C-alpha cells in the first residue's frame, strides 16, 4: 500500500515569496541569518534560472541555495 510522503509533498508545494519567507524563517536556528523580502528579491533576480515562474518558490528547489547565498548577500550589503 502506498503511503504519501508528506514531507516531500510539503517541500514541493508552490509558495509565494511571502509564504516562502515565513516558512524559511519559521524553524531556522537562532544563529542563522533571517530572510527578508529584499534578500529574496535579490536572490530571485540573481538566479532567474531557478524560477520557472518568477512568483513560485518551493522549499526543495530554493531553500538550500538561498541559505548558501544569504551570507554573501549580507556581507556585501554591509560594505
C-alpha positions in Angstrom: 0.0 0.0 0.0 1.3 3.5 -0.9 1.9 5.9 1.9 2.2 9.5 0.8 5.5 11.2 1.7 4.1 14.3 3.5 7.5 15.9 3.9 8.2 15.6 0.2 4.8 17.0 -0.7 5.4 19.9 1.7 8.8 20.7 0.3 7.5 20.6 -3.3 4.4 22.8 -2.6 4.4 26.0 -4.6 4.7 29.1 -2.4 4.5 32.8 -2.9 7.6 34.8 -1.9 5.8 35.9 1.3 4.8 32.3 2.2 8.4 31.1 1.5 9.7 33.9 3.7 7.5 32.7 6.6 8.3 29.0 6.2 12.0 29.7 5.7 12.3 31.7 8.9 9.9 29.6 11.0 12.2 26.9 12.3 15.6 28.4 11.5 18.2 28.0 14.2 18.9 31.3 16.1 22.4 31.5 14.7 21.3 31.6 11.0 20.5 34.8 9.3 16.9 35.5 8.5 15.4 36.0 5.1 13.8 39.3 4.2 11.7 40.3 1.2 14.6 42.4 0.0 17.0 39.4 0.2 14.6 37.1 -1.5 14.0 39.6 -4.3 17.8 40.0 -4.8 18.2 36.2 -4.8 15.4 35.7 -7.4 16.9 38.4 -9.6 20.5 36.9 -9.3 19.3 33.4 -10.2 16.5 33.6 -12.7 17.1 30.1 -14.0 15.9 28.7 -10.6 12.5 30.1 -11.3 10.2 28.7 -14.0 7.7 31.3 -12.8 9.1 34.4 -11.0 6.4 34.1 -8.4 6.8 30.4 -7.5 9.1 29.3 -4.7 9.5 25.8 -3.3 11.5 24.6 -0.3 13.1 21.7 -2.2 14.4 23.9 -5.0 15.2 27.2 -3.3 15.8 26.8 0.4 19.3 25.3 0.4 20.6 27.5 -2.5 19.2 30.6 -0.7 20.7 29.6 2.6 24.1 29.2 0.9 23.8 32.6 -0.9 22.4 34.7 2.0 25.6 35.2 4.0 27.4 36.7 1.0 24.5 39.0 0.3 24.5 40.2 3.9 28.3 40.8 3.8 28.0 42.7 0.5 25.1 44.8 1.8 27.2 45.8 4.9 30.1 47.2 2.8 
